[in-house]
Amino acid sequence: MAGVVNLQDIVDALSLMFEENRSFVDRETGEVVTVLQDDLRAVEDPEPDDDDDETAVLILEHPERFEELPDKWEVNDWEIMREFCEAVESAERRRHLLSAIRGNGAFGRFKTLAAAYGMLEEWYAFHDKALWELARDWCEENEIPYTEEFKRILPPRETKTGSTQTGSIDPKP
């Protein structure tokens, strides 16, 4: 029987992507696993090593069992950021944000400007929603059963009035 993956686990893996990592869904267990590229290369070496990463070994020995998640280039955070900018209602803010995402340093300029406009929480919610949609579409395309159990609880933060607020952001549409 196929394992059921939680979309939150996929979203978390997509959020923490680096060029050195590769993430996979284990079709048998529904677990999301992440391994270093170097560990996968080491396992491919014809000289076995006792220090080989067990997960990397399992992935290479049973490739039909593991489906690789989209990499950071397929996720395309810049495009998600552009879509967020396009959705801003204020024409002036939209124009400034779109200008900020051009060229080198786009992410830093964007976050600085979004913070100045008090829009960072909106950005993070928009980004999370985009990743949830990507994860859902990816599971359906790869015929991987999934659940949408939301697990992330935000840490308490201080509001403008000085009170403490807790809660969660539910990015599901």
N, C-alpha and C positions, 0 to 999 in steps of 0.2 A: 504494500500500500504506500502511496506517495505521501510524503510529509507535507504539512501545511505551513507555509512561511508567514510570519507576521510582517505586514508592510512596514511597520515601524522599524523593524530590524534592517530592512532594505534601505529605508530612508536614512537611518543612522549611518549605515555603511557608505551610502552615496555622499553624505555630508562630510565624511572624514576621508575622502579620497586623496591620495597622493600618487605621484608617478611611480613610486617604489612599491605600491601595494596593488594587489588584485583581490577582488572579493567575489565569492561564489555562493550560490544557494545549493545546499545539499538536497537533492530531490528525494532522498529516502527519509531524512529527518526534518526537513524544513528549516534547518539551521543555516544562518548566514555566517560564513567563515572568511577571514581575511588572512592572506599570506604575503610575505615579501617576495618581490620578483627574484631577489638573490636566492631565497630558499627554493623556489621552483627551479631555478637554473642549477643549483647545487644538486638537487635530486636527479636532474637529467644527466649529470656527470656519470660516465660509465663506472667510475670507482665509487662503490657505496661507502657511505660514511655513517658512523654511529650517531653523529650529531645532526643528521638530516631531520628536518621538521616533519613530524608525523602527519600533519594535515597536508603538507605539500606532497608527501609520498602518496597519500590516499587519493589526492586529486589526480596525480599523474598515473597512478595504477588503475583508476576507475573514472576516466573522463566522462563517460556517459552518465555518471551519477551527479556530476557537478555542472551547473550552468553559471557561466561567468556574468557578473553584473556589468552594466555599462561602465566604461571608464570615465575619467574626468572630462575627456574631450567630448564624449557622447552626452554627458550631462549638460555641458555648455552653460555654466553659471553666468557668463557674460550675456547670453541671449535672454536668460531669465531676468537679469538686471535690466536689460533694455525693455523687455515687456512691462516690467514694473514701472519704469520711467514713463512709458507710453500711456499707462493707465492713470497717471496722476492727473487729477481734475484741473488744478491750477495751471494755466498755460505758461505762466512765468516760471513756476517751479519745474514743470515738465521740461521746458527749454533748458533751464540751468542743469538739471539732472542729466539730460541727454548730452549736453555739452561736456559734463564731467566724466562721462564714460568713454570718451575718445582718447586713444593713445595709451602710452605707458602710464602705469599708476592709476588706471581707471577705477579699480576696486577701492583703493584708499580714498581717492577724491569723492567717489560716490558715497561711501560710508560717512565721510566727514560732512558732506552736504546733507545727506539724509538725516544725520544726527542734528545738524543745525536747524533743519526744518521740523524736528520732532517726529520723524517718520521711520525711525529704525525698527520699532516693533511691527509696523505695517510691512516693512521690507522683509523681516524675518518670517512673518506669517505668510506672506506672498511666496517667498522662497520655499518654505516648508510645504505649502500647498502644491507648488510646481513639482517638488520631489515626490510627493505622494502620488500625484497623477502619473508621473514618469514610472514609478514603481508599479503602480496598478497596471498600466499599459504593458510594461515589460513582462509582468507575470502572465497576463492574458496572451501576449504574443508567444511566450515560451511554454504555455499550457502548464503553468505552475499554480497549484491551488494556494489561496491566500486568505488571511483574515485581516481585518482592519482594526484590530484591538489597539487602542491608543494607550501608550504606556508612559509618555513623558510628562512629568510634573515639573513645572518651573520652580526654581528656588525663590524664596521670598525676596522682594525688592522694595525699596523705599519709594513712595509716591511723592508727587510734588508737595503734598500737604504734610509730609513727614510720617504718615502712617505706613504700616507694612501691608503689602498685598501678596497673596499667594494665588496660585491657580494653574491652569494649563491652557494651551492654545490648541484647539482642535482644528487641524488643517483640512479635514475631510470636507468635500463640497456638500 
